[in-house]
Amino acid sequence: MIDETRATAVAHVSSTATKQRAEYGEIFRLMFEQSGLCMATLDRSLCLREANIDFLAQFGRNLQDSYGRPFSAFLHPTVRRSIGRDLELLSAGERDRVGGKFIAVRQDGALLFGELIAVSVVRSLGEVDSILVLVGRTSRVGEAQAMVQRGMLLVPMDAKILEGVAAGMSTGKLATVLHMSRGGVEYRITALLRRFKAVNRTELASKAYSMGLLTTDSWPPTVQSAYVQA
């Protein structure tokens, strides 16, 4: 979990360093490199401008293939739109801070589940200079493996519904595609939420990914055949 106090302090120093580089630039540099926080800065087009060693290690990336790339390229397709929308608000100066859970795809294809806080860094005249992203890692691998070991097999219809949920499809869209009633779709989604101990659709998809039920190398996502009852 991200330490809010430390995150706020780093964000404050970052903004101050942007306004008064001569006095505060070195302080920010030390915090960026030695704070122990997983940190990166994005330019106003939301491309990676700089990242510290902790960020690169956690995302399984290196300098050569990371700098200049859109931050969305590191995220899983299921969260790109929502996180991208929040970051765009920061870049436009409409918000000064956003945060929430995310799913990233490491360079080796593994999924990284965590939380992030992003804050805008402003110049002396109030114009947004960059976006500071701080990431805290969370892990549910142990829980996921235990659920798989208990035999988390899905009937074909539930697998199709899980795929639709992971792809962000609405109840109405799922009902049309699967030739079901809206009530029937909602009933099965509710059953899946209980089965996976998820509070909402986003967490349902996250748990399915962390358990390895859903493929990570294609879009739209599909439930792997090993987890579908014959």
N, C-alpha and C positions, 0 to 999 in steps of 0.2 A: 504494500500500500504506500502511496506517496505521502511523505511528510509535508503537510500543507504549510507549516511555518517555514521550513527550509525552502520550499518551492517559492513562496512569496518573497523571501529575502533575496533569492537568486534573481527573480524577475525584477525586483526593485533595483538591484545593482546593475542589471543588464540595461534597463532604461536609462539609469544615471550615466552609465559608461557611454551610451550612444550620444548623450547630450554633452558630456564633459569627458571626452576620451583621454585627454592627457592625465587627468587626476584619477579616474576610476577604471580606465581600460585594463590596467594590470590586475586590479582587484577582481574584475569580472573574469579575466583569463584564468586566474588561479581557481576561482570557484567553478568555472566551466570544466577545468581539467582535474580538479582534486576534491570536488564536493562529495563524490560518491554517488551522485545522482546520474541517471541515464538522461543525457541532454543533447538536443540538436537545435539548430536555428534554421528557419526557412526564409526565403526571400518572399517578396509580396506576391509572386506568382505561385507560391507554395512549393517551390523546389528546394531540395536540401542544399543549404549553403555551407553548413559546417556541422560536425557531430563529434562528440568526445569518444574516448576509447570504450567507455561503458556502453554507450549506445550502439556502436558498431559491433561490439562483442555480443550484446544481447540479441541483435537482429541478424547476427551471422553474416555481416557485410564487411567490405573493405573500402578504403578511400576511393580507389580507382573506379569502381562501378557504382558508387553511391552519390557523390557530389554532382549537383546539377540535375538529378532525377526528381520527378514529382514525388512528394511524400506519399501520395496515394499508391504509388507503385509498390510500396512496402506493405500495404494493407491488403487484407483479404477482400475479395469482391463484395461480401455481405455487409461490410462496414464502410466501404469507400465513399458512398454517397452521403451518408449521415455525417461522418467525420469531415469530409470535404466541405460540406455545407457550413459546418461550424467554423472551420478554418477560414473560409471565404468571408464570413462575418468579421473575423478578427482582422483580416487583411484590409477590409473596407472601412475599418474603424467603427463598425456598428456594435461591436462587443470588445471588451478588453480582456476577457478570460473565458475559456470553455474547458470542459473536462468530461470524462466518462470512460467506459470500457472500450477496448479495441481488440481486434484480432489481426495479427501481422503474419506474414509468410516469410520465414527465414530463407536465406539463399539455398539452404540444403533441402527446402521443401517442407520442413517442420513448421507447425503452427505455434505462434507465441500469443498467449492470452494475457492481457494486463489492463492497466488503467493509465490514462494520460491526462496531463494538464497542459494547456497551451495558453500563452499570454502574449499580448501584443507589446512590442518594444517600440516606443515612440521617440521621434526627434524632438528638438527643443521647441519647435513650432506646433507640436501636436500631431505631426504626420507620422503614420505608421512606417517604421523602418524595416522591421522583420518580425517573425513569429518565433518565440522561444517555446520549445516542446520539451516537457519533462515526463519521463515514463517510469512507472513502477510495475514490476512484474508480479503476477499472481499465477498460481499453478493449481490445477485440479487433476493432474495426471493420475495421482494415486486413486482418487475417487472414480475417475473414468475407467481405469483398468479393472477396478473391483466390479464395476457394473458389467463390463464386458465378460469377465470371468463367470458371472452369474448367468450368462446366456441371454444377452439382449438381442433377440431375434425379432424381426418385424414381419408382419404379414405384408404381402405385396401392396395392398391399398395404403397401409400406414407408411410404407416406404415412399410411395408416390407423394403422399401429403407432406412428409418430412422434407422431401426434395423441394416441393413448392414453397414451404415455409422458409427454408434456407435460401431460396432464390428471391425471397421478398414478395411472393405472390399474395394477393388479397384473398379473402374468403370467397368473394364472388368469382374471381378468376379461377381459383382452384375448383369451385363447383362446376364451372363451365367446362374446363379442361377434362375433369374426371367424370363428368356426367352425373353429378351428385347434387343433392339439395344443399343449400347453404347451411341448414341445420345439421345435416349429416356431416359436413366438413367440420363445423365447429365442434361437434360431439367428438370426432376423432382427434382433433387438435387438443381438446381439453384432456382426453385420455392420455395423449402423448406427454402433455405437460406434467400430469401426475406421475406417469411412469418414469420420466427422466428427472423428476423433482425440480422442474424449471418453473420460474414465476411468470415468464412471458415467452413470446415467440423468439425473441433475440437470444435469450438464454438457452432455449431449446436447441436452436441451431448451433450455438457455441458448444454446448455439451456434446452434441452429435459429432461435431468436428474434433473435439478433444478426445473423444472415444475412438476415432478412426472410422466411424460409420460412413461419413461422407468423403468423397474424393476431394483432394486439394489441388489437383493439377488440371482441372477442367471447369468450364462454366457453360450452362448451369450445373450446379452440383448434383451428384447422383449417389444413392446409397450403394455401397459396395455389395456385391452379390453374396458375400460370405455372411452378411447380416440379414438376408432376406429368406424367409421360410420358403422352401420349395413347394 
